[in-house]
Amino acid sequence: MLDLGRLRALHAVAVHGSVGAAASALGYTPSAVSQQIAKLERETRTTLLERSGRGIRLTDEAHQLAVTAQQLLAIVEEAEVRIEERRGLPSGRLTIGCFASAARGLMPRALAELARHHPDLDARLSEVDPHLSIDLVARGVIDLAVVHDWDIAPLPTPPGVERAAVGDDLCDILVHREHPLAGRESARREELADERWISQPPGTVCHTWLTRTLRATGFEPLIAHQAEENHTQVALVAAGLGIALVPRLGRGGLPPEVTPVHLDPVPTRRLHAMWRTGAARRPAIRETVRTLQELWPSVTSVTSVAGA
C-alpha cells in the first residue's frame, strides 16, 4: 500500500523541481521530504530521484508515479470537500499562496480573522509570485492563491480554476523630495520619458505593465535598477537613484526623502482570489474569500493614508 504522504512529497518535488522548494511549499524540512522519498523508493523498489549536477532530477518512473499521485490527491481533496461541506464550517488545512505586498499588507489581518472565528481551520501562507501561484493552484499544490494583474497585462485563468475579485490597489510614482515632480499633485505618463526607473525584474507582472505602458506613450523606459521588494525600491528612490511605480498595498509609511506623486490616469492593479473548481464548495474557500473582500476597504484606506 503506497503511503499518501510520501506520494504528496514526490508530487511536490515534481512540481517545484527540487527537494528544498518542495519542503518550503509543504511546510516541512528538506530532510523530512528526502526521508519521505527514500521510504517511497523502498516501498516501490524503484529509484525515483537521481543526481544531476548540483541538483536532482526525477526518473521516468518517478514522473509516472507523480502523475498518479496528482490523480489520487484530487480524489482525496474531493472527499475532504464533501466532509467539510457536510459539516458546514471551515476546517482542515488550507494552503494559501500570495504575492509579497499582499502577504504583508492584507494577509496578516485576514489570517488573524480566520483563526479567531474558525479555530478548526488551519490556514497556512506562502509567498509566491502570481505567475507561479496560479499554476500551483491548478496542479493542486496549494488550495488558494491571492494574485494581482493589470488591465494591459491580465493573468489567465486556467481550465478548472475559478476566481473572485478582492479589490483594486492604486499605485503612485515615488520620487526623491528634490526631484522636479516632487511638488506636483500629479504627472502624465508622457512627462516620464527621460527618467531613470527602479522596477521589479523582467517576468514579473509589475515589470510587464511598466514597460508596456511606457512604450505605448512612444518611448522605451530606462530601467536602471531592478529589485523584487517594494521596500528596496523605496530605499533606492530615497537615495536619489531613480523613480519607481509602487502600489499602495503593503507599502507602509515613506521615508522623508520620498514623495508620492499621482500618475494621470492612475495605474491600478486588480487583486483576485483563485481556487480549483473542485474545491469551490469548501466552506474554508468561501469564508477566506469573503474575509479578504470584507477587509479590503479598511486595508486600502490605511495604506492610502500611510503612503501619503
N, C-alpha and C positions, 0 to 999 in steps of 0.2 A: 504494500500500500504506500503510495507516494505521499509524502508529507506536504500539506498545502503551504505551510510557512516557508519551506525550502523552495517550493515552486515559485512562490511570490518573490523570494530573493533572486532567483535566476531570472525571472521576468524583469525585475528592476535593473539588473545588470545588463540585460539585453537592450532595454530602453535607454538607459543612461550611458552605457558604453564603458563603465569602469566600476570597480567594487566600491571605491570611495564615494562616487556620485550616487550609486545605488543606496549606500548606507545613509547618506545625508537625506535622501528622499524618504527612506523608510523610518528614519529616526533611530537607527542602530549605529553601532561602531563598525568600521571596516572589518575588524577581526570577527565580529559576530556574523557578518554576511559571508565572509570567507569560510567560516565553520559550517554555515548552512549549506553552501555549495559543496564543500568537501563531503558532508554527510549524504547529500543528494547523489554525488558521484559514486559513493559506496553502495547506496541503495540501488542505483541503476546499473552498476558495474560499467560505467561509461565515463570517459574523460570529457568534461564539459568546458573547462577553461584551459587555454594554452598561453604561454608567454609569447608576447610579440613586442620586441624591443623593450621599452621600459613599461609597457602596459600589458594588457591581456586581450585575447580575442576568444569569441565563442566558437566551439567546434560546430560542424554541421548538425551533429546530434543535439547539441545544446540549443541551436536555433529552432529545430523541430519541437523540442520539448518546451521551449519558451512560448511557441505558438499555442501549444496545448494548454500551457499554464494560463495564458490570457483567456482562453475559452472557459477554463474551469473557474477562474476568478470572476468572470462575468456571470456565471451560473450562481456562484456564492453570493455575489452582490445582489442578484435578483431575489435570492432567498432572504437576505438581510433586509432588503427594502420591504418585502412583504411582512416580515415580522415587525419592523418598526412602524409600518403603516397600520397594522392591526392595533398596535399599542396607542397610536395617535400622538405620541410625544417624541421629540428629538432625542435620540440616544445613539450609543455606539461611537465609533471613531469616525471623524470627518476630517480628511486631509485637504488643506487649502493651499493653493499656490497663488502668490501675489507679488506684484512688482514693488520695487523698493519704497517709493514715496507713499504708496497706499499702505504698505506694511508699517510705515512709520506714522502716517497721519490719520489713518482710518481704522486699521485692524485692531490696534490695542483696545480701543473702546468697544468695538464690535465683539471681540473675543471675551472681554470682561462682562459684557451684557449677556452673552450666551452662557457663560459659566455661572453667572448669578441666577439666571432664570431656568436653566436646564442642566442641573448637576449630573444627569446621566449621559450628557453629550461630551465626548472627548474630542474637542476641536484642536487641530494641530496645524501650525502655519510654517510655510517655507517660502523664502524669497526666490522668485523665478521670473525671468523675462517673459513678457506676454507672448512672444512668438513660441517660446518653448512650453509655456504652461498650457496653452490650448491643445498642443499635441499630447501632453501628459494626461489631460482630461480625456481626450479621445481614446487613448490607449488603456485607460483605467488605472493609471499610476496614482493620480490624485482625484479627489471627488469633486472639487470645486475650484475654479480659477477666477481671480479678480484681475481683469485686464483693462487696457486702455487702447484707444485708437484715435485717429484724427479724420476729418472729413475727406482729405485728399489721400489718406493712407489707411483705409479701413482694414481691419483684421478679418479674414474669412472665418466663417463658421462651418467646420467640417460636418459631414453626414453623421447623424447620431448624437449631435451636440446641440443643446439649446442655450439661449442667452436671455438675460433681462437687463435693462438699463439700471444703473445705480445713480448716476448723476453726471453733470458737466463740470469739468475743472478748468477754470480760467488761467491764462498764462500771461506773464509780463516780461518785458525786456528789462534786464538788470544791467545797470551801467555804474561806473565809478562816479562818485559825487562831483568830480571835476570834469566829467565828460560834458560836451556841449548839449547833450539831450537831458542832462540831469535836472534842469529847471523846467522842463516841459511837462505839460499834462499828458500829452500823447504824441505819438510819432507814426508816420506812414511807412509802409514797407519799402517804398521807393527811396526813402531817405537813408537806407542802411547799406547801400551798395559798397561803400568803401570801408566798412567796419571789419575788424578782426573778431571772429566769432569763437566762443567757447561752446562746445557741443558734446553730446554723447557720441560714442563711436559709431561708425557705419554698421548697418544691420539692425540698429535699434529703431523703434517707432519714431522717437523724437528727432533723430538724425534725418530720417527719411522725410518727415514733414518739413523740417527746416530747409533742406536742400531743394525739395520740390517747390516749396512756396517761393523762395527767393529766386530760383531760376525762372519761375513764372512771371516775375516782375522784370526780367531781362538781364539779370546779372548772376554770375557764379559766386557763391559765398566763399569768402576766405576763412576757412576753419583753421585757426592757429593752434588750438589746444583741444584735446578730447579727454573727457572724464565721465565715467559712468554715474557717479554720485552727484546729485544736485548740490550737496553741501560743498563738494570740491569745486564745482563750477562757481559757486558764490565766492569761495575763497580766492579763486583766480580773478574774478571780477574785482574784488576788494583790493587786489594787488595792482589793478590798473592794466591787466594783460588782455583785455577784450571785453565784449559784451556777451550776454547769454540770454536765451529764451528759457525761462524756468516756470513750471506750473506752480500754483499756489499750494496745492495739497502737499502736506508734509514739509513745506519749506521752512516754516518757523520764522522767527524774527531775523531781520537782516542786520549785519554789522553797520556801524555808522558810515563806513566808506562806500556803501552800496545803496543806490536809489532805484526803485522800480518805476518804470515808465510804461503806460498803457500803449499797446500797439493797436492801430486802427486799420482794419477791423480786428477785434480781439481774438487771438487764437484760442481755441477751445478743444480740449481733448475729452473724449467721452469714456466713462467707466462702465464696464459691464461685468456681470457675474455669468459664468458659463459652467455647465454641468452636462453629464451624459443623459440622453433621453431616458435610458433605462432606470436612472435614479431620480427622475423628476418627481416621483410620488413620495420620496423620503421626506418625512417631516423635518429632518435635520437640514436638508437643502432648502426647503421652503422657508423655514424660520431664519436661516442665516441670510438668505437674500432679503427677506423682509427687514431684518435688523440693519443690514447695510443701507437699504433705501431709507429707512426711518432716521438713521443717524446722519445721513449725508448733509441735510441743510445746516445742522449745527456744526458739523466739521468744516464746511466751506465758509461759514460766517466767521469762525475762529481763525482759519488760515488767512482769510482776506484781511482781517484786522491786523494779524501778526505780521503779515508781509508788507503792509503799507508803511 
